[in-house]
């Protein structure tokens, strides 16, 4: 009889890779299943801005403004007295331009708003309801430049005339959600120097300043409404 020699056979066992499954599903409880994490909410992701009416009106030459250069830099030369402008027509259009981030639209919209708030403050209060949607749109872009500009405008708006702070209280639900998202978005450089604070471009600091201005000038109901929309806000008046 011939003896048979047994040759060992290498058998490699393939390990099944864990399959991914959505959480809280039947598949998630099965063996060799890896639960996929939740998707990113992209709360800080920039949103594209829609074409603004301000740009269309500017390109058609419908605004009584032109660019003027002097030793201090650029400024707006108004072709008519600001006090004689129809604020119901022009002020919402300039606020609509706060979404713009390119020159000259960004400069004219921002400076135009400041000029109208400064020289025509007595005509601003009746226009407040028309300004809410443009402000909300500018904040919703989540672009740092647009958010910072809008916050500075809001601070100027609140102090531009009496009763404007109180008139804004019913619209906190439209304005404050974005402020709640970015409230703690501060730059921490340790011992380094944060030059954005000097330029007033630190979003977290600007939001705190804006909320304090809202509370200071918003009347007795301001704080409770701010606290409802921004739970981490602490009163600067009661403390």
ZATI-158002 format. One record per residue (C-alpha): x, y, z; residue in three letters. Coordinates in nm, 2 decimals, padded with zeros to 4 digits, always signed. Layout:
BEGIN
(pt (X,Y,Z),'Ala')
...
//
This chain:
BEGIN
(pt (+00.00,+00.00,+00.00),'Unk')
(pt (+00.12,+00.34,-00.08),'Unk')
(pt (+00.10,+00.60,+00.19),'Unk')
(pt (-00.07,+00.92,+00.12),'Unk')
(pt (+00.09,+01.24,+00.23),'Unk')
(pt (-00.16,+01.51,+00.35),'Unk')
(pt (-00.06,+01.85,+00.24),'Unk')
(pt (-00.19,+02.13,+00.47),'Unk')
(pt (-00.42,+02.37,+00.30),'Unk')
(pt (-00.40,+02.74,+00.41),'Unk')
(pt (-00.76,+02.86,+00.44),'Unk')
(pt (-00.80,+03.23,+00.50),'Unk')
(pt (-01.11,+03.33,+00.66),'Unk')
(pt (-01.25,+03.65,+00.52),'Unk')
(pt (-01.39,+03.88,+00.78),'Unk')
(pt (-01.70,+04.05,+00.67),'Unk')
(pt (-01.67,+04.43,+00.69),'Unk')
(pt (-01.91,+04.60,+00.91),'Unk')
(pt (-02.20,+04.74,+00.71),'Unk')
(pt (-02.32,+05.09,+00.78),'Unk')
(pt (-02.67,+05.16,+00.88),'Unk')
(pt (-02.88,+05.46,+00.98),'Unk')
(pt (-02.94,+05.50,+01.35),'Unk')
(pt (-03.27,+05.38,+01.50),'Unk')
(pt (-03.34,+05.13,+01.22),'Unk')
(pt (-03.39,+04.75,+01.23),'Unk')
(pt (-03.06,+04.71,+01.05),'Unk')
(pt (-02.87,+04.91,+01.31),'Unk')
(pt (-02.94,+04.63,+01.57),'Unk')
(pt (-02.80,+04.35,+01.35),'Unk')
(pt (-02.46,+04.18,+01.40),'Unk')
(pt (-02.16,+04.33,+01.21),'Unk')
(pt (-02.34,+04.65,+01.16),'Unk')
(pt (-02.19,+04.99,+01.22),'Unk')
(pt (-02.42,+05.28,+01.30),'Unk')
(pt (-02.36,+05.58,+01.08),'Unk')
(pt (-02.33,+05.91,+01.26),'Unk')
(pt (-02.57,+06.19,+01.20),'Unk')
(pt (-02.49,+06.42,+00.91),'Unk')
(pt (-02.34,+06.77,+00.97),'Unk')
(pt (-02.60,+07.04,+01.02),'Unk')
(pt (-02.38,+07.29,+00.85),'Unk')
(pt (-02.51,+07.56,+01.08),'Unk')
(pt (-02.21,+07.79,+01.01),'Unk')
(pt (-02.20,+07.71,+00.63),'Unk')
(pt (-02.23,+08.02,+00.41),'Unk')
(pt (-02.55,+08.04,+00.21),'Unk')
(pt (-02.55,+08.20,-00.14),'Unk')
(pt (-02.73,+08.53,-00.15),'Unk')
(pt (-03.00,+08.59,-00.41),'Unk')
(pt (-02.97,+08.88,-00.66),'Unk')
(pt (-03.07,+09.19,-00.47),'Unk')
(pt (-03.31,+09.47,-00.58),'Unk')
(pt (-03.05,+09.72,-00.46),'Unk')
(pt (-02.81,+09.60,-00.73),'Unk')
(pt (-03.07,+09.63,-01.00),'Unk')
(pt (-03.18,+09.98,-00.90),'Unk')
(pt (-02.81,+10.09,-00.87),'Unk')
(pt (-02.72,+09.96,-01.21),'Unk')
(pt (-03.03,+10.14,-01.36),'Unk')
(pt (-02.91,+10.47,-01.19),'Unk')
(pt (-03.23,+10.50,-00.98),'Unk')
(pt (-03.05,+10.61,-00.67),'Unk')
(pt (-02.96,+10.98,-00.62),'Unk')
(pt (-02.61,+10.90,-00.51),'Unk')
(pt (-02.26,+10.90,-00.65),'Unk')
(pt (-01.91,+10.82,-00.53),'Unk')
(pt (-01.70,+11.10,-00.39),'Unk')
(pt (-01.33,+11.08,-00.31),'Unk')
(pt (-01.16,+11.30,-00.05),'Unk')
(pt (-00.86,+11.29,+00.18),'Unk')
(pt (-01.04,+11.07,+00.44),'Unk')
(pt (-01.15,+10.81,+00.18),'Unk')
(pt (-01.46,+10.73,-00.01),'Unk')
(pt (-01.80,+10.87,+00.08),'Unk')
(pt (-02.15,+10.91,-00.08),'Unk')
(pt (-02.24,+11.23,-00.24),'Unk')
(pt (-02.62,+11.27,-00.22),'Unk')
(pt (-02.78,+11.46,-00.51),'Unk')
(pt (-03.08,+11.55,-00.29),'Unk')
(pt (-03.12,+11.63,+00.08),'Unk')
(pt (-03.16,+11.30,+00.27),'Unk')
(pt (-03.44,+11.45,+00.48),'Unk')
(pt (-03.65,+11.49,+00.16),'Unk')
(pt (-03.61,+11.13,+00.05),'Unk')
(pt (-03.90,+10.89,+00.05),'Unk')
(pt (-03.78,+10.66,+00.33),'Unk')
(pt (-04.06,+10.40,+00.26),'Unk')
(pt (-03.91,+10.35,-00.09),'Unk')
(pt (-03.53,+10.40,-00.04),'Unk')
(pt (-03.45,+10.27,+00.31),'Unk')
(pt (-03.57,+09.91,+00.25),'Unk')
(pt (-03.37,+09.91,-00.08),'Unk')
(pt (-03.05,+10.01,+00.09),'Unk')
(pt (-03.11,+09.75,+00.36),'Unk')
(pt (-03.16,+09.49,+00.09),'Unk')
(pt (-02.81,+09.57,-00.03),'Unk')
(pt (-02.66,+09.44,+00.30),'Unk')
(pt (-02.63,+09.10,+00.13),'Unk')
(pt (-02.39,+09.24,-00.12),'Unk')
(pt (-02.02,+09.17,-00.06),'Unk')
(pt (-01.87,+09.32,-00.38),'Unk')
(pt (-01.77,+09.68,-00.45),'Unk')
(pt (-01.93,+09.92,-00.51),'Unk')
(pt (-02.26,+09.77,-00.40),'Unk')
(pt (-02.14,+09.67,-00.06),'Unk')
(pt (-02.00,+10.02,+00.01),'Unk')
(pt (-02.31,+10.21,-00.12),'Unk')
(pt (-02.56,+10.00,+00.07),'Unk')
(pt (-02.38,+10.01,+00.40),'Unk')
(pt (-02.29,+10.38,+00.39),'Unk')
(pt (-02.63,+10.47,+00.25),'Unk')
(pt (-02.80,+10.31,+00.54),'Unk')
(pt (-02.58,+10.48,+00.80),'Unk')
(pt (-02.64,+10.82,+00.63),'Unk')
(pt (-03.01,+10.78,+00.62),'Unk')
(pt (-03.03,+10.67,+00.98),'Unk')
(pt (-02.82,+10.96,+01.09),'Unk')
(pt (-02.98,+11.24,+00.89),'Unk')
(pt (-03.34,+11.12,+00.87),'Unk')
(pt (-03.39,+10.94,+01.20),'Unk')
(pt (-03.74,+11.09,+01.25),'Unk')
(pt (-03.87,+10.91,+00.94),'Unk')
(pt (-03.73,+10.56,+01.03),'Unk')
(pt (-03.99,+10.44,+01.28),'Unk')
(pt (-04.28,+10.39,+01.03),'Unk')
(pt (-04.05,+10.19,+00.79),'Unk')
(pt (-03.94,+09.93,+01.05),'Unk')
(pt (-04.18,+09.65,+00.93),'Unk')
(pt (-04.03,+09.68,+00.58),'Unk')
(pt (-03.67,+09.64,+00.71),'Unk')
(pt (-03.71,+09.31,+00.88),'Unk')
(pt (-03.70,+09.08,+00.58),'Unk')
(pt (-03.38,+09.25,+00.43),'Unk')
(pt (-03.21,+09.22,+00.77),'Unk')
(pt (-03.31,+08.86,+00.81),'Unk')
(pt (-03.18,+08.78,+00.45),'Unk')
(pt (-02.85,+08.94,+00.52),'Unk')
(pt (-02.80,+08.75,+00.85),'Unk')
(pt (-02.91,+08.42,+00.69),'Unk')
(pt (-02.62,+08.43,+00.44),'Unk')
(pt (-02.40,+08.35,+00.74),'Unk')
(pt (-02.11,+08.53,+00.56),'Unk')
(pt (-01.89,+08.69,+00.82),'Unk')
(pt (-01.88,+09.03,+00.64),'Unk')
(pt (-02.25,+09.04,+00.59),'Unk')
(pt (-02.33,+08.93,+00.95),'Unk')
(pt (-02.09,+09.19,+01.10),'Unk')
(pt (-02.22,+09.47,+00.88),'Unk')
(pt (-02.58,+09.38,+00.97),'Unk')
(pt (-02.50,+09.38,+01.34),'Unk')
(pt (-02.34,+09.72,+01.33),'Unk')
(pt (-02.65,+09.85,+01.13),'Unk')
(pt (-02.88,+09.71,+01.39),'Unk')
(pt (-02.69,+09.88,+01.67),'Unk')
(pt (-02.72,+10.21,+01.48),'Unk')
(pt (-03.08,+10.15,+01.40),'Unk')
(pt (-03.18,+10.10,+01.77),'Unk')
(pt (-03.02,+10.43,+01.88),'Unk')
(pt (-03.12,+10.63,+01.57),'Unk')
(pt (-03.45,+10.75,+01.72),'Unk')
(pt (-03.69,+10.70,+02.01),'Unk')
(pt (-03.92,+10.39,+02.03),'Unk')
(pt (-03.73,+10.20,+01.75),'Unk')
(pt (-03.59,+09.96,+02.00),'Unk')
(pt (-03.94,+09.88,+02.13),'Unk')
(pt (-04.07,+09.86,+01.78),'Unk')
(pt (-03.82,+09.58,+01.70),'Unk')
(pt (-03.93,+09.35,+01.99),'Unk')
(pt (-04.21,+09.18,+01.80),'Unk')
(pt (-03.96,+09.09,+01.53),'Unk')
(pt (-03.70,+08.92,+01.75),'Unk')
(pt (-03.83,+08.58,+01.62),'Unk')
(pt (-03.71,+08.67,+01.27),'Unk')
(pt (-03.38,+08.84,+01.37),'Unk')
(pt (-03.24,+08.65,+01.67),'Unk')
(pt (-03.21,+08.29,+01.56),'Unk')
(pt (-02.89,+08.35,+01.36),'Unk')
(pt (-02.75,+08.55,+01.66),'Unk')
(pt (-02.82,+08.25,+01.88),'Unk')
(pt (-02.62,+08.03,+01.64),'Unk')
(pt (-02.32,+08.26,+01.62),'Unk')
(pt (-02.33,+08.40,+01.98),'Unk')
(pt (-02.03,+08.19,+02.11),'Unk')
(pt (-01.83,+08.21,+01.79),'Unk')
(pt (-01.54,+08.40,+01.93),'Unk')
(pt (-01.18,+08.38,+01.83),'Unk')
(pt (-00.95,+08.26,+02.11),'Unk')
(pt (-00.59,+08.33,+02.03),'Unk')
(pt (-00.46,+08.29,+02.39),'Unk')
(pt (-00.18,+08.54,+02.44),'Unk')
(pt (-00.19,+08.65,+02.08),'Unk')
(pt (-00.34,+08.97,+01.95),'Unk')
(pt (-00.68,+08.95,+01.78),'Unk')
(pt (-00.69,+09.24,+01.55),'Unk')
(pt (-01.05,+09.17,+01.45),'Unk')
(pt (-01.16,+09.31,+01.79),'Unk')
(pt (-01.00,+09.65,+01.70),'Unk')
(pt (-01.18,+09.64,+01.36),'Unk')
(pt (-01.50,+09.53,+01.53),'Unk')
(pt (-01.52,+09.22,+01.32),'Unk')
(pt (-01.54,+08.96,+01.60),'Unk')
(pt (-01.89,+08.81,+01.55),'Unk')
(pt (-01.94,+08.69,+01.91),'Unk')
(pt (-01.85,+09.03,+02.05),'Unk')
(pt (-02.08,+09.22,+01.80),'Unk')
(pt (-02.37,+08.99,+01.89),'Unk')
(pt (-02.33,+09.05,+02.26),'Unk')
(pt (-02.32,+09.43,+02.20),'Unk')
(pt (-02.63,+09.41,+01.98),'Unk')
(pt (-02.83,+09.21,+02.23),'Unk')
(pt (-02.73,+09.45,+02.51),'Unk')
(pt (-02.85,+09.74,+02.29),'Unk')
(pt (-03.17,+09.56,+02.22),'Unk')
(pt (-03.23,+09.51,+02.59),'Unk')
(pt (-03.13,+09.87,+02.69),'Unk')
(pt (-03.36,+10.04,+02.43),'Unk')
(pt (-03.63,+09.77,+02.39),'Unk')
(pt (-03.84,+09.85,+02.69),'Unk')
(pt (-03.96,+09.62,+02.97),'Unk')
(pt (-04.05,+09.33,+02.75),'Unk')
(pt (-03.71,+09.32,+02.57),'Unk')
(pt (-03.52,+09.09,+02.80),'Unk')
(pt (-03.78,+08.81,+02.83),'Unk')
(pt (-03.81,+08.80,+02.45),'Unk')
(pt (-03.43,+08.80,+02.40),'Unk')
(pt (-03.40,+08.52,+02.66),'Unk')
(pt (-03.66,+08.31,+02.48),'Unk')
(pt (-03.47,+08.32,+02.15),'Unk')
(pt (-03.11,+08.33,+02.30),'Unk')
(pt (-03.12,+08.12,+02.62),'Unk')
(pt (-02.76,+08.19,+02.71),'Unk')
(pt (-02.80,+08.57,+02.72),'Unk')
(pt (-02.77,+08.73,+03.06),'Unk')
(pt (-02.92,+09.07,+03.13),'Unk')
(pt (-02.70,+09.37,+03.13),'Unk')
(pt (-02.97,+09.59,+03.30),'Unk')
(pt (-03.09,+09.37,+03.59),'Unk')
(pt (-02.73,+09.27,+03.68),'Unk')
//
